[in-house]
Amino acid sequence: IAYKRLNSERWIELPTKRENGDAADTKRLVAPVPADLEPGTYVFRVTAVDGAGNTASSTRRADGTEMALRKTPPPVGPSRPAAGQAEEHGEGSASADATRTRAKTRLFARLRWRHRRGPRVTVPFGAGAALSGRLLNADGAGLSGRQLRVVSRPSRGALTGRRVEAIRTGRHGGFHFALPAGPSRRITVVYKGDPGLASARRPALALRVRGAATLNAAPRGLRTGESVRLWGRVSARGAPLPRRGKLVAIQYYENEARLWRPVLVTRSDHSGRFHARYRFRYIVGTAQIRLRAVALAEERWPYAPGASRPVTVEVRGSVG
């Protein structure tokens, strides 16, 4: 194991020894970092040679980031103002000087649910999500053991208020936080800073949660000109239903266009239940009609549009 100062060409080998690993019959290489390193950023490299003489080197951690450490100088406190200067500059000057000496930091974060990941993620009703990211210094080295704040702000209409959680970064500056099931919300990650390190903030991430609905139909077989009775319910976990009831659209699937088309729009009662009827006209021969209910988006409803499982009804008409 060797190290060098950033932008330097000279590698310096470290005294390296083998120790027992965490698992049985495993070993690990250990190389203490010199305590007398001057302030600055240092890159580390490991080189391995097997019995056949094959050599491999790397400056990367297991997660692909560069193995770099930054040694910062001890924080410098504000100097005592000379006589007559205290009134001229005041306390704000010393505070501003201390702020200017703090090193910059960078904060990265994203949402994830199964194969979906990024700054905007949509999940089904009742599903949680994961928040992950890293806190880095200006040179890209991870900052471990730093406290972060995760602020969740539910969308308008949710019964729950803002929620703040405190988490700490891991060995390489990474963090992971499980977001529980609930309504749609915006997630902000904040690092307030430490002596010698400036604060950082990740712009809000959008976690969209689809609404949930059920749909039933009877009869499942009918003739052209007859009506089908439709009923179901909209789920409203963590959110009150709108005063006039929840807006629900009944849609059918058009096979040729491969699109869901609207059939009718109705509203639920205050418990989320809805009822509707639809009369089939102009159908010749036999048709399999797929129907679904969609809880639509509307003001002060903290869920994205969400659909029920489709139901199929068979409609028989006269042969043309």
For each residue, the residues with C-beta under 8 A, 3 or more apart:
1: 13 14 16 29 31 44 45 46 47
2: 11 12 13 14 44 45 47
3: 11 12 14 33 42 43 44 45
4: 8 9 10 11 12 42 43 45
5: 8 40 41 42 43
6: 40 41 42 43 68 139
7:
8: 4 5
9: 4
10: 4
11: 2 3 4 45
12: 2 3 4
13: 1 2 16
14: 1 2 3 31 32 33 34
15: 31 32
16: 1 13 29 30 31
17: 29 30 31
18: 27 28 29 30
19: 27 28 29 30
20: 26 27 28
21: 26 27 28
22: 26
23: 26
24:
25:
26: 20 21 22 23
27: 18 19 20 21
28: 18 19 20 21
29: 1 16 17 18 19 46
30: 16 17 18 19
31: 1 14 15 16 17
32: 14 15
33: 3 14 37 69
34: 14 37
35:
36:
37: 33 34 40 42 71
38: 71
39: 71 72 73
40: 5 6 37 70 71
41: 5 6 68 69 70 71 137 139 141
42: 3 4 5 6 37 68 69 70 71
43: 3 4 5 6 59 66 67 68
44: 1 2 3 59 67 68 69
45: 1 2 3 4 11 57 58 59 67
46: 1 29 57 58 59 67
47: 1 2 55 56 57
48: 55 56 57
49: 53 54 55
50: 53 54
51:
52:
53: 49 50
54: 49 50
55: 47 48 49
56: 47 48
57: 45 46 47 48
58: 45 46
59: 43 44 45 46 66 67
60: 64 65 66 67
61: 64 65 66 67 172
62:
63: 172 174
64: 60 61
65: 60 61 134 140 142 172
66: 43 59 60 61 140 141
67: 43 44 45 46 59 60 61
68: 6 41 42 43 44 139 140 141
69: 33 41 42 44 141
70: 40 41 42 103 137 139 141
71: 37 38 39 40 41 42
72: 39 103 196 197
73: 39 76 196
74: 196
75: 98 101 195 196
76: 73 98 101
77: 98
78: 94 95 97 98
79: 94
80:
81: 85 86 89 94
82: 85
83:
84: 87 88
85: 81 82 88 89
86: 81 89 90
87: 84 90
88: 84 85
89: 81 85 86 92 93 94
90: 86 87 93
91: 94 95
92: 89 95 96
93: 89 90 96 97
94: 78 79 81 89 91 97 98
95: 78 91 92 98 99
96: 92 93 99 100
97: 78 93 94 100 101
98: 75 76 77 78 94 95 101 102
99: 95 96 102 198
100: 96 97
101: 75 76 97 98 196
102: 98 99 193 195 196 197 198
103: 70 72 137 138 196 197 198
104: 137 138 198
105: 135 136 137 138 143 191 193 197 198 199 200
106: 135 136 137 138 140 200
107: 133 134 135 136 148 189 191 200 201 202
108: 133 134 135 136 202
109: 131 132 133 187 189 202 205
110: 117 118 119 131 132 133 205
111: 117 118 119 120 121 129 130 131 179 187 205 206 207
112: 116 117 121 129 130 131 132
113: 116 117 121 123 127 128 129 130
114:
115:
116: 112 113 121 122 123
117: 110 111 112 113 121
118: 110 111 121
119: 110 111 203 205 206
120: 111 205 206 208
121: 111 112 113 116 117 118 129 205 206 207 208
122: 116 208 209 210 304
123: 113 116 127 128 129 207 208 209 210
124: 127 209 210 212 306
125: 209 210 211 212 235 237 303 306
126: 181 212 237
127: 113 123 124 181 209
128: 113 123 178 179 180 181
129: 111 112 113 121 123 179 207
130: 111 112 113 176 177 178 179
131: 109 110 111 112 150 175 176 177 178 179 187 189 205
132: 109 110 112 174 175 176 177
133: 107 108 109 110 174 175 189 202
134: 65 107 108 142 169 172 173 174 175
135: 105 106 107 108 142 143 146 148 169 173 175 191 200
136: 105 106 107 108 139 140 141 142 143 173
137: 41 70 103 104 105 106 140 141 143 197
138: 103 104 105 106
139: 6 41 68 70 136
140: 65 66 68 106 136 137
141: 41 66 68 69 70 136 137 173
142: 65 134 135 136 169 171 172 173 174
143: 105 135 136 137 146 169 173 197
144: 169 170 171 172 173
145: 168 169
146: 135 143 168 169 173 191 194 197
147: 166 167 168 191 192
148: 107 135 166 167 168 169 175 189 190 191
149: 164 165 166 189 190 191 192
150: 131 164 165 166 167 177 187 188 189
151: 162 163 164 187 188 189 190
152: 162 163 164 165 179 185 186 187
153: 162 185 186 187 188 204
154: 158 160 161 162 182 183 184 185 238 302
155: 158 183 184 185 186 302 303
156: 299 300 302
157: 183 239 240 299 300 301 302
158: 154 155 182 183 184 185 238 239 302
159: 238 239 240
160: 154 163 182 183 238
161: 154
162: 151 152 153 154
163: 151 152 160
164: 149 150 151 152
165: 149 150 152 177
166: 147 148 149 150
167: 147 148 150 175 177
168: 145 146 147 148 175
169: 134 135 142 143 144 145 146 148 173 174 175
170: 144 173 174 175
171: 142 144 174
172: 61 63 65 134 142 144
173: 134 135 136 141 142 143 144 146 169 170
174: 63 132 133 134 142 169 170 171
175: 131 132 133 134 135 148 167 168 169 170
176: 130 131 132
177: 130 131 132 150 165 167
178: 128 130 131
179: 111 128 129 130 131 152 182 187 207
180: 128
181: 126 127 128 209 237
182: 154 158 160 179 185 209 237 238
183: 154 155 157 158 160 209 237 238 239 302 303
184: 154 155 158 206 207 208 209 302 303 304
185: 152 153 154 155 158 182 207 209 302
186: 152 153 155 204 205 206 207
187: 109 111 131 150 151 152 153 179 204 205 206 207
188: 150 151 153 201 202 203 204 205
189: 107 109 131 133 148 149 150 151 201 202 205
190: 148 149 151 199 200 201 202
191: 105 107 135 146 147 148 149 199 200 201
192: 147 149 199
193: 102 105 197 198 199 200
194: 146 197
195: 75 102
196: 72 73 74 75 101 102 103
197: 72 102 103 105 137 143 146 193 194
198: 99 102 103 104 105 193
199: 105 190 191 192 193
200: 105 106 107 135 190 191 193
201: 107 188 189 190 191
202: 107 108 109 133 188 189 190 205
203: 119 188
204: 153 186 187 188
205: 109 110 111 119 120 121 131 186 187 188 189 202
206: 111 119 120 121 184 186 187
207: 111 121 123 129 179 184 185 186 187
208: 120 121 122 123 184 304
209: 122 123 124 125 127 181 182 183 184 185 302 303 304
210: 122 123 124 125 303 304 305 306 307
211: 125 234 235 295 301 303 304 305 306
212: 124 125 126 234 235 295 306 308
213: 232 233 234 235 248 293 294 295 306 307 308
214: 232 233 293 308 309
215: 230 231 232 250 291 292 293 308 309 310 311
216: 230 231 232 311
217: 220 228 229 230 291 311 313
218: 228 229
219: 222 228 229 313
220: 217 311 312 313 314
221: 313 314 316
222: 219 226 227 228 280 313 314 315 316
223: 226 315 316 317
224: 280 281 282 283 284 315 316 317 318
225: 279 280 281
226: 222 223 279 280
227: 222 277 278 279 280
228: 217 218 219 222 277 278 280 313
229: 217 218 219 275 276 277
230: 215 216 217 250 275 276 277 278 291 293
231: 215 216 273 274 275 276
232: 213 214 215 216 248 273 274 293 308
233: 213 214 268 271 272 273 274
234: 211 212 213 241 246 248 268 272 274 295
235: 125 211 212 213 272
236: 239 240 241 246 272
237: 125 126 181 182 183
238: 154 158 159 160 182 183 302
239: 157 158 159 183 236 301 302 303
240: 157 159 236
241: 234 236 245 246 268 270 271 272
242: 245 246 247 298 300 301
243:
244: 267
245: 241 242 267 268 269 270 274
246: 234 236 241 242 267 268 272 274 295 301
247: 242 265 267 295 296 298
248: 213 232 234 265 266 267 268 274 293 294 295 296
249: 262 263 264 265 293 294 296
250: 215 230 262 263 264 265 266 276 278 291 292 293 294
251: 260 261 262 263 291 292 293 294 307
252: 260 261 263 289 290 291
253: 258 259 260 261 290 291 292 310
254: 257 258 259 260 261
255: 258
256:
257: 254 261
258: 253 254 255
259: 253 254
260: 251 252 253 254 292 294 307
261: 251 252 253 254 257
262: 249 250 251 265
263: 249 250 251 252 278 291
264: 249 250 276 278
265: 247 248 249 250 262 296
266: 248 250 274 275 276
267: 244 245 246 247 248 274
268: 233 234 241 245 246 248 271 272 273 274
269: 245 272 273 274
270: 241 245
271: 233 241 268
272: 233 234 235 236 241 246 268 269
273: 231 232 233 268 269
274: 231 232 233 234 245 246 248 266 267 268 269 293
275: 229 230 231 266
276: 229 230 231 250 264 266
277: 227 228 229 230
278: 227 228 230 250 263 264
279: 225 226 227
280: 222 224 225 226 227 228 283 289 315
281: 224 225
282: 224
283: 224 280 287 315 316 317
284: 224 317 318 319 320
285: 316 317 319 320
286: 314 315 316 317
287: 283 314 315 317
288: 312 313 314
289: 252 280 312 313 314 315
290: 252 253 310 311 312
291: 215 217 230 250 251 252 253 263 310 311 312 313
292: 215 250 251 253 260 307 308 309 310 311
293: 213 214 215 230 232 248 249 250 251 274 307 308
294: 213 248 249 250 251 260 305 306 307 308
295: 211 212 213 234 246 247 248 303 305 306 307
296: 247 248 249 265 305
297: 301 303 304 305
298: 242 247 301
299: 156 157
300: 156 157 242
301: 157 211 239 242 246 297 298
302: 154 155 156 157 158 183 184 185 209 238 239
303: 125 155 183 184 209 210 211 239 295 297 306
304: 122 184 208 209 210 211 297
305: 210 211 294 295 296 297
306: 124 125 210 211 212 213 294 295 303
307: 210 213 251 260 292 293 294 295
308: 212 213 214 215 232 292 293 294
309: 214 215 292
310: 215 253 290 291 292
311: 215 216 217 220 290 291 292
312: 220 288 289 290 291
313: 217 219 220 221 222 228 288 289 291
314: 220 221 222 286 287 288 289
315: 222 223 224 280 283 286 287 289
316: 221 222 223 224 283 285 286
317: 223 224 283 284 285 286 287
318: 224 284
319: 284 285
320: 284 285
